[in-house]
Amino acid sequence: MIPRTELRRRLRERRRALSPTEQRTHAGRFAHLLGKHRAFLRAHRVAAYWACDGELDPFPLLQLAHARHKRCHLPVLRSHPGRKLWFVDYHSEEPLKRNQYGIPEPRLRARRIRLPWAIDLLLVPLVGFDPQCNRLGMGGGFYDRTLGYLRIRRHWRRPLLVGVAHECQRVQRLDTNPWDVPLNMIVTEARVYKREGLEPMVDGPQESTNPGAGPRSPSAI
């Protein structure tokens, strides 16, 4: 088994090697595949990410979401507790600021903050994946920490988690860690992968706009 550090390096090189034309084509095909899926059609709030380092760009899907009057969101690094995410309303005409990693984010305003259980469909970036919908991330743990409540409380089924990747990022098999949060689906430019035994749902608890609100045990998130 290839060490994770080396596997990340190889898979990042694969996606970086894609030409701008291939990147645009993959983004369009991805949006077409997920845009007609019931998980997207049923969702009212959709959160994505700002593509960088060769990641498949989810913005064609956000444009489709906007055209269908869905609410769109981007992740923002939380200052406390560390290494977790908030999700903030995003409008394409507004300026963004760069976070400590140089990734553009919406500006924080309390009334626009959404915690993950207020999102219906969350697009999750990844470095690698396998056909069983296991995800290899960058190693920072932001999404696993933010979504940890889904691993601890199985009845919390929102948001529905969709990994986004180029088909060239697929590997035969990934080992998992106890803290990994399982994805419901992974969508590439070529096909939709579904995790067996984890039925996609978008129903969930009432949303809260209060950044301090959440499940009965906030420390679990």
N, C-alpha and C positions, 0 to 999 in steps of 0.2 A: 504494500500500500504506500503510495506517495505521501510524504509528509504534507500537512495542510499548507504550510508556508510555500513550499515548492509548487503545490497544485494551484494555489492562488496566483502565483507568478505566471504560470503557464497559461491559465485561463484568461487572465487579464491581457496577456500578449495576444491571444486569439481574437478577443473582441477589439483590441486596439488596431489590429491588422485589417479590419473591415474598412472599405473605402467609404467616403461620404455618401456616394450613391447607394451602396449596400445598406448603410445606416438608415437612410431615408426610406428605402424600400422596406426594410425590416420593420421600421416604426409604423409604416402604413399598413402592412400586413397584420401586424399585431393588433392595431386598432380595429381592423376589420373583423378579426377573429373574436376578440373580446367584446367588441361593440354590439355583436348580435347574440351574445350569450345572456342567458336569463339573469346571471349574477350581476351583470352591468345594467341590464334593462330594469331590474327591480330596485337598484340602489338609488337613494336620494342624495347621499353625501359620498363623494369619491375623493380619496387622497392618493397622491402620487409622489414623485420625487423629481429633483432636478438632475437630469442625466449628466454624467461626467465620466471621464476615463474610459470611454468606449461603451458605456452602458446603453442598452436599448432605450430610446427616448419615448416616454409615455405621453408626450404632449399632444400628438394627434388624437389620442383617446380623450384627453382633457378637453380638447376643442369640441369633440363630439358630445361630451358630457355637458359642456356649457350650452351647446346648441339645443340640447334636450332639457335645459333648465334644471340641471343638477347642480348642487353646491360642490365646488372644487377646493381642495386644500393641499398645502405643502407642509412637510415637517420642519420644525424649528427645534434646535437643541435647547433643552431645558438647563437653566443655570443651576437649579437645585431641585431635587437631587440630581447628581451628575449622570451623564451617559444615558439619558432618557429623552424622549421626544414629546413635544406637543404638536398639534396640527392646527394650522392657521388658515383662515379663509384666503383664497388666492384669486385675484383678478388680473388678467393678462396685461392690462394697461398700467398697473401700478409698478413703481420702482421697487427693486429688491435690494437687500444688503447682503454682504458676504459674511459667513460665519468664520469661526477660527480655522476651519479647514478650507476656506475659500469657496464654499458652496453657497450659491444665492438662496436667501430665505426671505419670506415676507416679514415685515416689521411687526413686532409683538404689540398687540393691543388686547387687553383682557377680554373685551367683549367678543373678540374674534377667535379666541382660543377654543379648540375642541380636544378633549381627551379621546383616547382611541376607541372607547366603547360608544362614542357618539358618531363614529364613522361606519358607514355600511360596507364599503368596498375599499380595501387598502392595497395599493400596488407596492410591492416590496422589492427593492433592488437586490441583486445577488451576484456573486462571482461565479458560482457553479451550482449545478443541480443534477439530480438523478431522476429516472422515470417514476420513482416512488414519491416524488415531490419533496425530497430532502434538500435543504438549502445550505450552501456554503457562502457565508457572508464575508465582509472585509475583515472581521475579527474584532471590531470595536464593541459589539454586543448591544448597540443602541436599540435595535428592533426586538431582540430577545428580552431585554430588560423592560422595555416599554410594554410589551405584549405578554409578559410573564403570567398575568392573571388568567390568560386563556389556557395555560398549561396546568395551573393549580385548580381552577374552577371550570370544569368542563362544560357546565351548563351556560356559561357566558359564551355566546356564539357570534358576537359582533366585535370587531369587523370581520368580514370574510377576507381571508388573506390570499392574495394572488401574487406569486413570484413572477418577475418579468425578466426575460433573458433572451439572448440570441441562441439559436439552436446549437451553435458551435461551443456553447458553454456547458453542454450536457456531458456527463460522465456516466459510466456504467453503474457505479455504486458509490455512495458516500456513507461513511460512518457517522453516527449521530452522537450528540452529547446530551446529558440529562437536562440541561437548561435550554435546549433547542425548542422553539415553538413551531409546531407543524404547520405547514401551509395547506390550504384547501386545494389550491390549483397552482400550476405554473403554465404560463402562456408565452410562447415564442412566436417568431414570424411564421413557423411551420405548422404548429399544432397546439392543442390544449391537453395538458397532462392533469389528471385528477387523482387525488389521494384516495385510495380505497378505504372505506369505513369511516370517512370524515365527510359527512354530507354537507355540501355548501348551503349556508343559510345567511340571510341578512337580517333576520329578526333578532332583537336584543333588547336590553334595558333602555329606559328613557335616557335621552342624552342630557348632559349637564354642561352649561357654559362656565361653571365655576371651576377654575383650575385645581381647587383643593378637594372637589367632590369626587366620589368614586365608589367602588365596592366597599363592603363592610370593613375590609382590612386594607387601607391604602398602601401599607408597606409591601403588599403583594404585587404591586404594579411597578 
